[in-house]
Amino acid sequence: MLTEILYVVEPSFGKTRGLRLTFGRTPEGGALLSFHAARRHGTTYEDADAVEISCAVADEVADLATELRLPLVPEDVSGLDGTTFRLKLSAGMHMSNLEWWSELPIAWSSASDLVRRLNRLFAEVPVHPSLRPVVQRIPASKFNITAYLDECHVLTYAETGFSPLSIHAKQLGVSVEQVEAFTETVNDSQAIGTLQPLAPISAIPRDAIRDSKSMRHMSEHLDEFLQANASSIGATTLICDFGTPSLGAHVVPVIETALQSKAAQALREVFILVRR
């Protein structure tokens, strides 16, 4: 009888996430889900507090796991960076461990339905507070973007002149002409834009910051950025620089709310720069 599933997703440049399903541990015979075994120490994982999932979901996952028939050794593959996946199926003291890089091996393709179902659990369970990024407010005068280049991304608003966008872009060697063209594009389209791969900087339309009534618009733009970061940008440190020069009253609450989303789990820390 299947007693536990441990599934871990470990990107080369990002936060490890995972989940642990322990079967038959609820009065109704369902399963306990420790959403994210995300804090890795050596070869062990810390679980967040467990939550119950229904018997129907537990049975669906268990059936997909117990029906697997896989060869012990898949085809050979090699590569750099990417994401490593680990799947451990336990039945008491007996267990099977699968590990693959980037994509599920063809020889193990029969496990694809199980992997897809486990991935869906990430989106179905509320985010545990311990998995949200650490948020700090720091004086902009003490922040140097070049110290964080390998892992950070700046999110600001599209405005030229003596603005956060111009300051960070200049530090990273982006020309004034490039910044002006970028700013015009973002504000004309009223959509978030990014300077990547030229520089790790993205910007939301100016009005979302300058107009204190634009909380909904700012929230939508932040959600859009967090989704893009989780799927493609891959930053683990986010620098939020929305000073005008002072922070609008609506800015920090919108940021804090956005960081409760699933997509925000890709971040390890967030710095909110304070300019005045």
C-alpha positions as CSV (number, residue, x, y, z in Angstrom):
1,M,0.0,0.0,0.0
2,L,1.3,3.4,-0.9
3,T,2.1,5.4,2.2
4,E,3.9,8.5,1.0
5,I,4.9,10.6,-2.1
6,L,7.7,13.1,-2.0
7,Y,8.0,15.3,-5.1
8,V,10.6,18.0,-5.4
9,V,11.4,20.5,-8.1
10,E,14.8,22.0,-7.9
11,P,15.9,24.7,-10.4
12,S,19.5,25.6,-10.8
13,F,18.8,29.3,-10.2
14,G,15.7,29.6,-8.1
15,K,13.8,28.4,-5.1
16,T,13.4,24.6,-4.5
17,R,9.8,23.6,-4.1
18,G,8.1,20.4,-3.4
19,L,5.3,18.6,-1.6
20,R,4.9,15.5,0.6
21,L,1.7,13.5,0.5
22,T,1.1,11.1,3.4
23,F,-1.7,8.7,2.8
24,G,-4.3,7.2,5.1
25,R,-3.7,9.8,7.8
26,T,-7.1,11.5,8.0
27,P,-10.3,10.0,9.7
28,E,-11.9,9.7,6.3
29,G,-8.9,7.9,4.8
30,G,-7.7,10.9,2.8
31,A,-4.2,12.3,2.8
32,L,-2.2,15.0,4.5
33,L,-0.4,17.3,2.2
34,S,2.7,19.2,3.4
35,F,2.7,21.8,0.8
36,H,6.3,22.4,-0.2
37,A,9.2,20.5,1.1
38,A,10.9,23.7,0.1
39,R,13.6,24.4,2.6
40,R,16.5,22.1,1.7
41,H,19.3,21.2,4.1
42,G,21.6,18.6,2.6
43,T,19.5,15.8,1.5
44,T,16.5,16.4,3.8
45,Y,13.6,18.8,3.4
46,E,11.6,20.8,5.9
47,D,7.8,20.7,5.5
48,A,5.4,23.5,6.0
49,D,2.3,22.7,8.1
50,A,0.2,19.9,6.7
51,V,-3.2,20.4,5.3
52,E,-5.9,17.8,4.5
53,I,-6.8,16.9,1.0
54,S,-10.0,15.0,0.0
55,C,-10.3,11.3,-0.4
56,A,-11.1,11.8,-4.0
57,V,-7.8,13.7,-4.7
58,A,-5.8,11.3,-2.5
59,D,-7.3,8.3,-4.4
60,E,-6.6,9.9,-7.8
61,V,-2.9,10.5,-7.0
62,A,-2.5,7.1,-5.4
63,D,-4.0,5.3,-8.4
64,L,-1.7,7.2,-10.8
65,A,1.3,6.2,-8.7
66,T,0.5,2.6,-8.1
67,E,-0.3,1.9,-11.8
68,L,3.3,3.0,-12.9
69,R,5.4,0.4,-14.7
70,L,8.8,1.8,-15.5
71,P,12.2,0.5,-16.5
72,L,14.9,1.0,-13.8
73,V,17.3,2.9,-16.1
74,P,16.0,5.5,-18.7
75,E,17.9,6.8,-21.7
76,D,21.1,8.8,-21.2
77,V,21.0,12.7,-21.2
78,S,23.3,15.5,-20.2
79,G,23.2,19.2,-20.0
80,L,23.9,22.3,-17.9
81,D,21.8,24.2,-15.4
82,G,18.1,23.6,-15.9
83,T,15.8,21.9,-13.4
84,T,16.2,18.7,-11.5
85,F,13.0,16.7,-10.5
86,R,12.8,14.1,-7.7
87,L,10.0,11.7,-7.1
88,K,10.0,9.2,-4.2
89,L,7.2,6.7,-3.8
90,S,7.1,4.9,-0.4
91,A,5.2,1.8,0.8
92,G,6.2,1.4,4.4
93,M,10.0,0.6,4.4
94,H,10.0,-0.1,0.6
95,M,10.5,2.8,-1.8
96,S,11.3,3.8,-5.3
97,N,13.3,7.0,-6.2
98,L,13.1,8.6,-9.6
99,E,15.3,11.6,-10.5
100,W,15.5,13.4,-13.9
101,W,16.8,16.5,-15.4
102,S,14.8,19.1,-17.4
103,E,12.2,16.8,-19.0
104,L,10.8,13.4,-18.0
105,P,12.7,10.7,-19.9
106,I,10.9,9.0,-22.7
107,A,11.3,5.7,-21.0
108,W,9.4,7.1,-18.0
109,S,6.7,8.8,-20.0
110,S,4.0,6.7,-18.3
111,A,4.7,8.8,-15.2
112,S,3.7,12.0,-17.0
113,D,0.0,11.9,-15.7
114,L,1.2,11.6,-12.1
115,V,3.8,14.4,-12.5
116,R,1.1,16.7,-14.1
117,R,-1.3,16.0,-11.2
118,L,1.4,16.7,-8.6
119,N,2.2,20.0,-10.4
120,R,-1.5,20.9,-10.2
121,L,-1.5,20.5,-6.5
122,F,1.0,23.4,-6.3
123,A,-1.8,25.7,-7.6
124,E,-4.7,24.1,-5.6
125,V,-3.4,24.6,-2.1
126,P,-3.1,28.0,-0.4
127,V,0.4,29.4,0.0
128,H,1.9,28.8,3.4
129,P,3.1,32.0,5.0
130,S,6.6,30.5,5.7
131,L,7.1,30.1,1.9
132,R,6.5,33.7,1.0
133,P,9.6,35.8,0.2
134,V,11.2,37.9,3.0
135,V,10.4,41.6,2.5
136,Q,12.6,44.4,3.7
137,R,12.5,48.1,3.3
138,I,16.0,49.7,2.8
139,P,17.2,53.2,2.0
140,A,17.8,53.6,-1.7
141,S,21.1,55.3,-0.9
142,K,22.4,52.0,0.6
143,F,21.5,49.8,-2.4
144,N,23.8,49.0,-5.2
145,I,22.3,46.9,-7.9
146,T,25.7,45.6,-9.2
147,A,26.0,43.6,-5.9
148,Y,22.9,41.6,-6.8
149,L,23.3,41.2,-10.6
150,D,23.5,37.4,-10.6
151,E,20.1,36.9,-9.0
152,C,18.1,40.1,-8.9
153,H,15.6,42.0,-11.0
154,V,14.5,45.6,-10.6
155,L,10.8,46.4,-10.9
156,T,10.0,50.1,-11.2
157,Y,7.8,52.5,-13.2
158,A,8.3,53.9,-16.7
159,E,9.5,57.5,-16.4
160,T,12.6,59.3,-17.6
161,G,14.6,62.1,-16.0
162,F,15.7,61.8,-12.4
163,S,13.7,58.6,-11.9
164,P,14.5,55.1,-10.4
165,L,14.4,53.7,-14.0
166,S,17.0,56.1,-15.2
167,I,19.2,55.7,-12.2
168,H,19.3,51.8,-12.4
169,A,19.6,51.8,-16.2
170,K,22.6,54.2,-16.0
171,Q,24.3,52.0,-13.5
172,L,24.0,49.0,-15.9
173,G,25.1,50.9,-18.9
174,V,21.8,51.4,-20.7
175,S,21.8,54.5,-22.8
176,V,19.5,57.4,-22.3
177,E,18.0,56.8,-25.8
178,Q,17.2,53.2,-25.0
179,V,15.5,54.2,-21.7
180,E,13.4,56.9,-23.4
181,A,12.3,54.4,-26.1
182,F,11.5,51.8,-23.5
183,T,9.6,54.3,-21.4
184,E,7.5,55.4,-24.3
185,T,6.6,51.8,-25.3
186,V,5.5,50.9,-21.8
187,N,3.4,54.0,-21.2
188,D,1.8,53.9,-24.7
189,S,0.9,50.2,-24.4
190,Q,-0.2,50.5,-20.8
191,A,1.5,47.1,-20.2
192,I,4.5,46.0,-18.3
193,G,7.8,45.9,-20.2
194,T,11.3,44.6,-19.6
195,L,14.8,45.6,-20.6
196,Q,16.0,42.0,-20.4
197,P,18.4,40.7,-21.7
198,L,19.9,44.2,-22.0
199,A,19.5,44.7,-18.2
200,P,17.6,43.0,-15.4
201,I,15.0,45.8,-15.2
202,S,11.2,45.8,-15.8
203,A,8.8,48.7,-15.6
204,I,5.0,49.1,-15.2
205,P,3.2,52.1,-16.7
206,R,3.8,55.4,-14.9
207,D,0.2,56.1,-14.2
208,A,-0.1,53.0,-11.9
209,I,2.3,54.7,-9.5
210,R,1.6,58.4,-10.0
211,D,-2.1,58.0,-9.7
212,S,-2.9,56.9,-6.2
213,K,-6.4,55.7,-7.4
214,S,-4.7,53.1,-9.6
215,M,-4.4,50.3,-7.0
216,R,-6.2,47.8,-9.2
217,H,-4.0,48.6,-12.2
218,M,-0.8,48.4,-10.1
219,S,-1.9,45.1,-8.7
220,E,-2.6,43.7,-12.2
221,H,0.8,44.8,-13.4
222,L,2.6,43.2,-10.4
223,D,0.7,39.9,-10.9
224,E,1.8,40.0,-14.5
225,F,5.4,40.5,-13.6
226,L,5.4,37.8,-10.9
227,Q,4.0,35.3,-13.4
228,A,6.6,36.3,-16.0
229,N,9.4,35.9,-13.4
230,A,8.2,32.5,-12.3
231,S,7.9,31.2,-15.9
232,S,10.9,32.9,-17.6
233,I,12.9,35.6,-15.8
234,G,13.9,33.5,-12.9
235,A,15.0,36.1,-10.4
236,T,15.1,35.2,-6.7
237,T,15.7,38.7,-5.4
238,L,13.2,41.5,-6.5
239,I,14.0,45.1,-6.1
240,C,10.9,47.3,-5.9
241,D,11.7,50.9,-6.6
242,F,8.6,53.0,-6.9
243,G,9.7,56.2,-5.2
244,T,8.5,59.5,-6.7
245,P,10.7,60.2,-4.6
246,S,8.4,59.2,-1.7
247,L,6.4,56.0,-1.8
248,G,2.7,56.5,-2.5
249,A,0.4,55.3,0.2
250,H,-1.1,52.6,-2.0
251,V,2.3,51.1,-3.1
252,V,3.4,49.0,-0.2
253,P,-0.1,47.4,0.5
254,V,-0.4,46.4,-3.2
255,I,3.1,44.9,-3.1
256,E,2.4,42.9,0.1
257,T,-0.9,41.6,-1.3
258,A,0.8,40.6,-4.6
259,L,3.5,38.6,-2.7
260,Q,0.9,36.3,-1.3
261,S,0.4,34.8,-4.8
262,K,1.7,31.4,-6.0
263,A,4.0,33.0,-8.5
264,A,5.7,35.0,-5.7
265,Q,7.1,31.7,-4.3
266,A,9.9,31.9,-7.0
267,L,11.3,34.8,-5.0
268,R,13.5,34.4,-2.0
269,E,13.6,38.1,-0.9
270,V,12.1,41.4,-1.8
271,F,13.7,44.8,-1.2
272,I,11.4,47.9,-1.2
273,L,13.6,50.9,-1.7
274,V,12.8,54.0,0.2
275,R,14.1,57.3,-1.3
276,R,12.7,59.7,1.3
